[in-house]
Amino acid sequence: MAAPLLHQKPTKSLSSLHEGISMLFSRWTALQMAVQNEWGGHDSFKKSQLLISEIDSWFSQPKASLHLEDLENLLHERLLLSFNTEIEDGSIEEVAEQLMTMHEESLHGNLFSMESNQHVFESPQDTSSKRRGVYSFIA
């Protein structure tokens, strides 16, 4: 018996979502600072790639509904545990919102491209009123 259509996603949409997550994370200032400064240790880049895969998997799970707050909590927890980083600039919430939008678009078969979705790929801090970031590295 075939799986319900509700949980099936086109492979092209899945790879597009993964690409979108990667692009968004590559432009997320707080995450990139943690990676470049190796706040998660010498394997910080690898941890950032694992985070991308984990978020991709989170969206792929057959759930009744995905909640923004759960995604925000997941991002917060992973940044704290993997990079010893507490982010208090509001970018976690912005990134989570952008991820949920990208996921919703992919469910409707809308594929991502840099040109047509540039607003989604703006640095999360650039989409707000250029507020100062507060990042705490926890030793």
C-alpha positions in Angstrom: 0.0 0.0 0.0 1.4 3.4 -1.0 2.1 6.1 1.6 -0.5 8.8 1.9 0.0 11.7 -0.5 0.1 14.1 2.3 3.6 12.9 3.4 5.1 12.4 -0.1 7.2 15.2 -1.4 8.8 15.5 -4.8 12.5 14.7 -4.7 13.2 17.9 -6.6 11.4 19.9 -3.9 13.4 18.1 -1.2 16.7 18.9 -2.8 15.6 22.4 -3.4 14.6 22.8 0.3 18.0 21.4 1.3 19.7 23.9 -1.0 17.6 26.7 0.5 18.5 25.7 4.0 22.2 25.7 3.1 22.0 29.1 1.4 20.1 30.6 4.3 22.6 29.2 6.9 25.5 30.4 4.8 24.1 34.0 5.1 23.2 33.8 8.8 25.8 36.0 10.5 25.5 34.5 14.0 26.0 30.9 12.7 28.9 32.0 10.4 30.6 33.8 13.2 30.4 30.6 15.3 31.8 28.5 12.5 34.6 30.9 11.5 35.7 31.5 15.1 35.4 27.7 15.8 33.2 28.3 18.8 32.2 24.7 18.4 35.8 23.5 18.2 37.9 22.6 15.3 35.1 20.7 13.6 32.7 23.7 13.7 32.2 23.6 9.9 31.2 19.9 10.1 28.8 20.8 12.9 27.2 23.4 10.7 26.7 20.9 7.9 25.2 18.5 10.4 22.8 21.2 11.5 21.7 21.7 7.9 21.0 18.0 7.6 19.2 17.9 10.9 16.9 20.8 9.9 16.3 19.1 6.6 15.4 15.9 8.4 13.1 17.7 10.8 11.1 19.0 7.9 11.0 15.5 6.3 9.5 13.7 9.3 5.8 12.8 8.8 4.3 15.1 11.4 0.7 16.3 11.7 1.9 19.8 11.8 5.2 21.6 12.2 5.3 24.4 14.7 7.5 27.5 14.5 8.2 27.5 18.2 9.6 23.9 17.9 11.9 24.9 15.2 13.1 28.0 17.1 13.8 25.8 20.1 15.7 23.3 18.0 17.9 26.0 16.5 18.5 27.5 19.9 19.4 24.2 21.5 21.7 23.1 18.6 23.6 26.4 18.6 24.0 26.2 22.4 25.1 22.6 22.4 27.1 22.4 19.2 28.7 25.9 19.2 28.5 26.9 22.9 26.7 30.0 21.6 23.7 31.9 23.0 22.1 34.1 20.3 20.0 37.0 21.6 19.7 39.2 18.5 16.4 37.8 17.3 17.9 36.0 14.3 16.9 32.6 15.5 13.3 33.6 15.2 13.9 35.2 11.8 15.7 32.2 10.5 13.0 29.8 11.8 10.3 31.9 10.0 12.2 31.9 6.8 12.7 28.2 7.0 9.0 27.6 7.6 8.2 29.8 4.6 10.7 27.8 2.4 9.2 24.5 3.6 5.7 25.7 2.9 6.7 26.8 -0.6 8.4 23.4 -1.3 5.2 21.6 -0.3 3.4 23.5 -2.9 5.9 22.5 -5.5 7.5 26.0 -5.7 11.2 25.4 -6.3 13.8 27.8 -5.0 16.3 29.8 -7.0 18.6 32.5 -5.9 17.1 35.0 -8.4 13.4 34.5 -7.6 13.7 34.2 -3.8 16.5 36.6 -3.0 14.4 38.1 -0.2 14.4 34.8 1.6 18.2 34.6 1.3 18.9 38.0 2.8 21.0 37.8 5.9 18.4 37.5 8.8 20.0 40.5 10.5 19.6 42.6 7.3 15.8 42.0 7.2 15.3 43.9 10.5 16.2 47.4 11.5 20.0 46.8 11.5 20.0 46.1 15.2 23.1 45.1 17.0 23.7 41.4 17.4 24.3 39.9 20.9 26.2 36.6 20.7 27.6 35.0 23.8 30.3 32.4 23.5 30.0 30.1 26.6 33.4 28.7 27.6 
